[in-house]
Amino acid sequence: MTRKYVDHIKKSLQLQAFQVENTLQLLSEGATLPFISRYRKEMTGSLDEVQIGDIKDEIGRLTELDKRRDSILDSIEKQDKLTDELKQRIMGCGELNKLEDIYLPYKLKRKTKAVKARDKGLEPLAKILMKQEERDVEARAAEFLSDEVPNTSEALQGARDIIAEWVNENEVARNSVRSIFQRQAVIRSKVVKGKEEQGEKFKDYFESEEPLKRAASHRILALRRGEGEGVLRVSIAPDEEEVLDRLDRIFVKGNTAASQQVELAVKDAYKRLLGSSLETEFANSSKEAADKEAIRVFSENLRQLLLSSPLGQKRVLALDPGYRSGCKLVCLDAQGNMLHNETIYPHPPQNQGSMAAKKLTHLVEAYNIQAIAIGNGTASRETEKFVTNLHYDRKLQVFVVSEAGASIYSASKVAREEFPEYDVTVRGAISIGRRLMDPLAELVKIEAKSIGVGQYQHDVDQNLLQQSLDQVVESCVNKVGVNLNTASKHLLNYVSGLGPQLAQNIVDYRAENGPFNTRKEISKVKRMGAKAFEQCAGFLRIPNSDNPLDNSAVHPESYGIVKQMAKDLKCSVADLIADKELRKQIDLNKYVSDEVGLPTLKDIIDELEKPGRDPRTIIKVFQFKEGIYKVEQLEVGMELPGIVTNITNFGAFVDVGVKQDGLVHISQLANRFVSNPADVVQLHQHVNVKVTEVDVARKRIQLSMKDCEQ
């Protein structure tokens, strides 16, 4: 870690030096983002996970920049062209684009037009023309004729090719044109002739243009997808006249015949080299920015989905609805273990409603069912109506659960390992029931990209997407905490400091030795070193441990502090947790030390108030409007309850129970200006909407939340 890294990150992220230094030190030692943000607040000045992640990303970017810088220096040095001044400029350059500009004249070239012209001995002519003092260029060009250069026209063309390369490689010129691109570039799209029908979904972009700097991320990604599918031609360019005028002012001097040759070369340089080079640069940078924004939206949606309200450990009957193939039904115990499965046929074509009703009410009684979960796919509304109209021997809550990604899970290796003896339909029903009980524990088994809360997720940088989504899953798992004695290896995998091997070793240890009795016992797990224990211990919970702190977010390294607090108050740790008045007597300043400051002590007190409390909200039952099942039944002006299923930069999608989500455009989210839909709505939020437009043929529904009571 060098001083220059710290200084740069400090300035770019507006942090203090100690925050950057300590965070980089912790990261280099293998500490995770959740651990650092939760248990090392004194060292980082209470930075959150996002800020720590930004430091991690920035150090990665700077390291890659240094690698490229070293590679460039090595390449120029091998050419014996590295001067002290050039080295100083390269060392002082902090932007990759500008670093590449400096390197461009020294890059080993393919057989370009300029290289061919040099091989024909035309570089001296190019230098003469570049001085722009020559008035009779034809006569001067005649001096360079040879077997390879038969006439003056070819001689001048070759010289212009060399000048065009100089123009393209000139740093001042590139930066000047780049600044015009930044300010004025327009992104344009046109449909490829004959692709109109095939590319109907890109109709809005058949002929479009807008300033690149104002183009929204979802439009950039849509254009790039259309281009990738061969439907659209996309270009990025500023006003050509202004660019050429700017370049002429840099390179064209006077009004001689040689000046006219230079002017021609400048125009060729822009059209053939510089313009296309910068178009590619801006196409890449705009795509990169669009990727980052789409990934940010996807990550936030995933975070909300993973932190969805859990029902908790209740006995659940889960239904995966269907018509012809029937409704797959499973009964689960409070830990999510399957007790029973079968299929009922309450819908057409079988219409075995009476038999299905008897079976369902019997199973509710036999397995002491406390709640029913129904998947939101095919026949969901009809199944919900059938289930809620039955009379049971107890009061039951009925929930409709998102099936997004359930089919991916049921056919996956994970599902086959869990339920090798059952087919995909049974596994799907089990997943629906478990999602109701604990969405986080079940959703971690599915690849995040398959959950369906993103926007253009298959078009963005897949490595960046995976990295970001993994970070979100890790953050959510550690925020909630994990029951060490019931968690699957898939959930344990995301606990700070663990990973696949240690997660498996924990499961194996439980199988051999029974449940863990204390956190200290975790150290006995195979390959569980001191570092891994430090990272994971605070996020693992043991509900029935003799030490109540084992079921809290208080880290074992702080147990001594809590014991001292209890000792000072002449009570037990359990008393301290149970008695609010005792906690009020604690003077935190007495326990401040070189290692532990007030931020950690305040966290400890907060945790003692509600040890092991799940930060997720309590789940609520939702019901769609009775009698509305199809798009055709919707009418403009109708007000309906709905559930937010996806959030994008241009609005939110809402399920109103007609098998097709409707769009609430960003302009219709509230009776005020909204810049970010996430400021108004959350995933799975229950909302009231008004129908503003219905296109039955295209199955498009436009909704509004304006003037609707929420």
N, C-alpha and C positions, 0 to 999 in steps of 0.2 A: 504493500500500500504506500504510494508516494504522496508527498505533500500536494502536488499539483492536482491529483484526483480529488483530494479532500476540498481544496480551494474551489475547484470547478463545480463540484456537486453542491457545495455550500451555497455558491452564488446562484446556480441554475435552479435549485429547489428552495432557495431562501430559508436555509436552516443554519444552525450554529455549528461551528467546527467540531465541538465535542460530540454532538449528535451524530454527525457523519462518521467521525473516527470510530466511535464506540460501536455503531451499527455495523460498519464494515468489519470491525474486529470480530463481532459476534457471528456475522455471516461466514467469515473465513473459518471460524471454529465449528461450523456445521449447525449453528442454531437456526431454527425455523422461524418464519414470520409470526405465527401465532404465539410461539414461546417468547420471542423477543418483545412483542407488543404487550403481552400479559404479565410477564414475570421479570422484565428488565427495564422497567420504566425509569428508574433512577439513572441508568446508563444512557438511555436514549432521549431523556427529556420528555417522556410520555408520548413518543411517536406512535401513530396507529399503524395498522397493517398496510394500508395504502401508501403511506409515506415511506415505510421500510421497503415496500415493494418497489417504489420509485427509485430509492437509493440502489437497490439491487439491479434494477434495469439499467440505471445510468452507469454504474461501474462496469456492467457487461458491455455497454455501447462504447465506453472509453477504452476498454481493453481491446475490443475489436478494432477500433480506430488506430490504436498503437501498433497492433499486428500489421495492419495495412501500411502504416507509415514506415515500419521497419522493412517491409517487403519492397516498398518503393525506393527507399534509401539504398537498399542492397542492389536493386536492379540498376539504378543510375550509377552507383559506384562501380559496378562491373563494366559499365560502358565507359568508365573513366571520365565522366562528365559532372561529377559531384563537386561543386565549388562550396566554399564556406558560406557564401551568401545564400545559395540554393538550399543547403542543408538547414540553415537558420529559418528560412521561410517554410520549409516542410515541417520542421519541428514545432513551429509556432502556429501551424494551421489546425484548427479545431473542428472543421466541418469536412465530411467525407467528399461532398461534391467539389469543394474548392481544392481539396487535396488531389483529387483526380484531374482537375484542371491544370494544376502545376505539373503533374506527371505526364499529361497528354503528349507534349512534344518529345518525350523520351521513351514513349511506349514503342515496343517493337511492332512494326507495321506489316500488314499483309501487302500483297501486290496492288497497291492503290494506284489511282491515276497519277498522283504526285510522285510516287516511287518510280513508276514507269517513265515519267518525264525526266526525273533526275538521272535515271539510267541512260537516257538519250542525251545527257549533257546539257539540259535546258535550265538548270538552276541559276547559272550566271545571268541568263536572259531575264529570269524572274526577278533577280536582285536589281538589275538595271531598270526594269519596268517599275519596281516598287519605289525607286527613288523619285519617279515621276518627273524626270527632267528631260527625257527623250521625246523629241517631237516627231521624228521619222521612225516609227516603230517597225515598219515593214523593212526598211533598209537594215536596221539593227538585227531584226529577226533573221534576215537572209544570211547573216554571218554564222548562224547555227545550223544551217542545212547539212544533211548527211544522208546516207543510205536509209537510216531509220526515220529521218525527218525530211521528207521530200519537198515540202513547200513551206512558205512563211505562215500560212494559215495554221498548219499543224504545230509549227514552232511556237506561235503565240498562244495556241490552245494549251500546249504543254506547260508553258510558263504560267498561264492563268490557273492551271490545275495546282501548281506548286504554291502560288499566292493564296488560292482558296484554302489550302491546307494550313498555311500560316495564319490566315484569318480565323479559321476554326480552332486553332490551338492557342490563340492569343487570350491570355487570362482576362485582360481588360474588356475585350470584345465579348467573351462568354459571360462575364459578370454583368455587363451592360444589358445584353439581350436577356439574360436570366431575370434581371429586375423588371424588364418589360413583361415577360411571361408571368411573373408573380403578380403584377398589377393588373394586366389586361387580358391574359390568355382566356380564350373562349373555348368551351368544349362543345363540339357539334356532333350530331349523329344523323345518319341517313339510312333508310332501309336498302338492303341489297336488292337489286331488281329481280323480281320473280320469287322473292322470299316473303311477300306480304301475307299470304295465307298461313304459311308455316310459322311465321313469327307474330301471329295475332296478339300474343300476350305482351309484346313489346310495342304495341301500336302507339302508345304515348310518345315513343322515341323515334318514330319513323322519320320525322323531320323536326329536330329540336336543337336549340342552342341556348347556352347561358354562361355567364362568367364562371370560370373554373373555381375561383376562390369562394363563390357563393353556392356551388353545387353541393347538395346534401349527400351524405354518405350513401344512403339507400339508392339515390339516383345514379351515383358513380358506379355502384356495384351492379345495378340493373343494366347500365350501358355496357359494362365489361362482360356481363353474362351474355347479352345480346350479340356482342362482338364475337365472343368465344363460340357461340352457337351458329355463327355465320349468317346472322340475320341483319346485323347493323354494321355500318362503317363508322368508326369513331375517330375524330381528330381533335387535336388541341393546338391552338395557335393564337398569337395576338395579331394585331393589325400589321400586315407585312410592310406597308409603306413606312410606318414609323420605325420599324426595326431596321430597314435598309437605310433610312435617313440617318439613324443613330450610327450604324456601321460606316456609312460614307464619311461621316464627320470624324470618325477615328482614323480611317485609312486613306481616303481620297483627298489629295492635296492639289490645288490648282485645277487647270482645265486643259492639260496637254493631252496628246494622243496616248501617252503612257498612262495618264490619269484615267482615261476612258477604259483602258485595258484593266486597270485595277478595279474600277467600278464594276465592270463585267464579272471579274473574279470574285468580288465581294458578294454580288447577287447570287452567283453560283455556289459560293461557300455557304450562304444561308440556306438556300433551297435544297442543296444536296447533302450538306454535312451538319452545320451548326443547328439549323431549324429542327431537323429530324432527331438530332442528338438530344436537344433540350425538350422536344416533344416527348421522347421516351423517358427522360428524367422526370418530367412533370406528370406523365401518365403513371409512372411507378410511384412517385411521392403522393399523388392524389389517391391512388389505389391503396397505398400503405396507410394513409390517414383514414380512408374509408373503412379499411379492415379494422383498424384500431377502434374506431367509433362503433362499428357493428359488434365487435368482440366485447366492447364495454357494455353495450346494451344487452347482449346475450348473457354476459357474466352477471349483470345486475338482476336479470330475469331469473337466471339459475339460482342465484342467492335467495331470492324471494321464494322460489319454488321449494328449495331444499329446507328453508325455514318455515314452510307451511305448518299450520296448526296441526298437531297430532291428537288423535283420540286418546292415546295412551294404552296401557295394558288392559284391554277389555276383550271379552270373547265375541268374536265377529263371524257373521255369516256373510260370505262374499259371493257376488253373482257377476259372471261375465256374460252379458246378455247376447241373445241371438234369435233369429226367426227359425229357419229351417233346421239348423243344427241344435236348436234349443239353448237354454241358459245353463252354462256350467256353474255348479254350485259347490262351495267348500265351506266347512265349518272349522274355525281356527280357535285354539285356546288363547289365553291372555299373553302367551309368549310368541304367538304366531305359528305354532306347530299345527299341522293339519290333523284333524280328528276324523273327518268324513268328507267324501265327495260323491256327487252324482249329477245327473242332468235332468232338468225339468223342461216341459214344453207348453208353456202357457199361451203362446202366440201362434198365429197361422204359420204353416198349413196344418199342424197337428191339432191346435186348439184344445189341449188337455188342461184347461184352466182349473177345473175342479180337483183333478188329481194333483196338480202342481200346488194348489192352495193347501191341500191336506198335508202334503209332504213338507211344505215350507213351515207351516205352523207346528207340525210335529217336531221338526228339527230344532226350531227355536226353543221349544220346551225341553227336548231331550238333551241338548248341549248347553242349556242355560245361556243362550245368546243374549248379548247386551246391546248390540248395534248391527245394522245391515249396511254393507257397502255394495254399490252398484256401479259397474264401469260405465263411462259416458260414451261408449261407441254405439254400434248398430243396436237398435231396439231398446236403447237406454230409457227413453221417456216412457215407453209402453210398459217396460219392466218396473220402473219406479211407480207408475200408477197402479199396476197389479199388486205390488208389494205393500204399498201404503193403504190400499183398500181392504186388506185382510185384517181379521181380528185375532190378536195374540193374547196369551195369558199374562202379558206384562207390557209395560210401556217401553217402546223401542225407538231409537233414533235411526233414521234412514238417511244415508249420505250418498251422493253421486260423486264418484272419484274419477279423476283424470286417468285415462288409459295411455297417455302419451308415452311411447317407448316400451309399453308392456309386452308387445309382440316381439320386440328385440330381445327383451329379457327372457321370455319364455322359450325362445329358440337358442339361447346362448349356452356356452359351456358352464357358466355359473349356475344356471337353472338346472342343467343336466346333472351337475355335481350334487345340487341340493335335493332334487327329486328325480332320480334316474328311472324310477318305475312308473312315472306318470307322463302323459303326453303334454304337448304345448298348451292345450286349452285349459287343463287343470292347473298347470303352472301359472298361466295368465290370471286365473281366478284367485289363486293364492297371493299373487303379487298385488292385485287390486285390494284384497283385504288387509294385507300388511302395509300398503301405502296409507290406508286410513289410520292404522294404529301408529305408525311412525314413518312419515314420508321420507325423512332423511335416511334412515337405516335401509330402506328399500331402494331408493333412487340411486344410492352410491353403487349399486350393482350394475347399473346401466351406463354405457358410455354417454357422457354428458351431451355430446353432439346429437344423440338420438332422441333426446327428451322433447324436442320440438318447441322450444321457447325462444329460438333465435331468429335471425333475419339474414338470409344469404349465407348461412353458415358453411355451405359447401364451396362458396366462392372466395372466402377469405383465406389468409395465410394459416394453413392447418397446424403448423408447429406452434405458432403464436396462440392460436385458438386453444389448442390442447393444454398448453402451459397455463394460460389464463383460467381456463375452466377447472383444471386440477387445483389451482391455487384457491379458487372459490370453494370447491368441495372441501379442501383441507381446512379452510377458514371456518366454514359452517360446522363441520364435524367437531372441531375444537371449541367453537363457541358454545355449542350445546353440551359437549361432554359425552363420554361413552361409558356405558355400564360394562365393566371389565368381565363380568361373569356371564353376560348374555350376548354381547356383541359378536357379529359374524366377522370372519377374517377380512371381508370386503370393507366393513366399516372400520375395523382396527387399522387397516392399511393406511387410512388417511389421518390417523392420530399422529400428532407431532412426534418426530423422532423414530417412528416405527417403519412402516414399509411392508412389502409382501412377505418377506422371510420372517421377520419378527412377529408379524400378525399371525402367520401360520404356526409359529412356535408357541404363541400364547394359547391358541386354540388346542394345540397338541398337549400342552401342559395341563389345561383344564380337563381334557379327556382322560389323562393319566392320573391326576391328583385331585380332581374335583374342583369346586369353586375356590377362588382366591379369598383368603380371610383378611389380608391387609395389603396395603400398597407396597410395603416393604418386601412382600413375598414375590413381587414382580421381578426382583433382582435374580430370582432363581431360574427364570426362563432362559433357555439356551440362547447364547449370543447376546444377552441383554447386558451391555456394558454400562459403565457409570454415565457416559454421555447420553446414551439412548434413554436411560432411566430418568435423567435430569429433564430431558426434552418432553417425555411422554407422561410422567407421573401425575402432574397437575390436571391433566385432561381426562384421566381415567377415574371412574367412580366405583366404589364398592358399597352398595346401599346398606348391607347388614354387618359392616365391620364393627369390631369393638371400639375402634377409634372413630368418632363421628366425623372427624376431619377427612377421613378417607372417602367420604361421600360428598366432598365439597371441592371447590376450585382452589382452596388453599394448598399451595405447593408443600410437599414434605419438608423442603428446606426451611419453611417458615413455621413448622409445627412447634419448634422450641419457643418462638415468640408468643404463640397463642397459649402454650402451657405456662409461660411466665406471667402473662396477663391474668390467667385463672389463678395462679399461685398468689399473685399480688392481691387479688380480690378474695382469697381464701375460699375458692370454689373449684369445681371441676370444669373441664372443657365443655362437657354436656350442659352444665348449668349456665355457662356463658352463652351457649347457643340458644338455650330455652328462655333466658331471662333478659328482656330488653333493658330493664333498669340497671342490671349489672353492667351491660355493655356501655351504658351512658356514663358510667363512672371511670371508664378507661381514658387516661390522658396519653394520647398517641405520642406526644413529644418525648415521653419517658423511654420509648422503645426505638427511637431514631438512632442509627449507628452509621458507620462508614459504608456498610454494605446495604442497609435497608433504610429507605427514606419514607416520607409521608405518603407518596403515591401508593407504594406497596402496602403500607399499614392501613390506608383507607380502603383499599381493595379487600384486605383481610376482614375488616369490620363489616363491609357490605356483604361479604360472603357468609359471615357468621349470622347475619340477620336472616338469610334465606339460603342455607347450605344446599348445594346441588339443585337449586331451582332451575327448571327448564325455561330458557328465555323466550320460547315461542308462545304465541297467544293461544287462547282457548278456542277450540274448533266450534263452528256454528253450523246448524242445519240450514240448507238452502232449498227453496222450491221454485221451479219455473212456473210461469202462468198456466193455469189449467186450461186445457183445450187448444193450446197452440203447439203444434208438433211439426208443421211443414212451412217452408218459405212461402208457399202459395197462400197460407192463412194470414200472413202479415199484411197490415194496412198502414199507410202513411198516417202519422199522428198517434198511432197506438203506443201506449206506455207499458214497458215490460221490465221485470227483474232480470238480471243477467250476471254472469260471472266473467271477470277479466281473464282471458286465456293467454294473451301475449301482448307485450308492449314493444313498440318500435319508436323510432324518432318522429314518425309522422302521425302517430296516434296509438290507439289501443283496440285490440280485437276482443269482442265480447260474445259469449255464448248465451243465446236467449232461448235455447231448447229446440231449435229447428234443424239440427244437424249441419248447420252452416254458420260459422261465426260472422258477426257483423262488425264493420269498422266504425269506430268513433274517431273521426279525424281530429288532429290536435286542436283545430279551431273550434271544435264542438265539445271539448272536454269540460269547459267551465265558462261562466259569464265574465271572464277576464282573459287577458292575454296569457297564454301558456307557452313557455319556451322549451320545456322538457316534460313530456307526458308522465314520467316517473314522479314528478312533483305532485301529481294529482291522483294517480291510480297506482295500485299495486297488484301483482299477480294474484289471482284467486279472490280478489276483492269482490264483494257482493255490491252491485250497483243497480241503479234504476236508469233506464234509457228510453228515448223516444225514437220511433222509426221515422226517418226522414225520406228514405228512398228505397225501393225494392226493384231489382232487376232479376226476374225469375229465370229468364233464359240463361243469363251469365252467373246466376246464383250469387249475386252481390247484394249486400244489405248495408245501407248507410244509416248510422245511428247518431244520436246526440244526447249528451248528458246535461245540456243547458236547460235551465228551468225545471229540472227533475229533482225532486227531493231525495237527498242521499242519506 
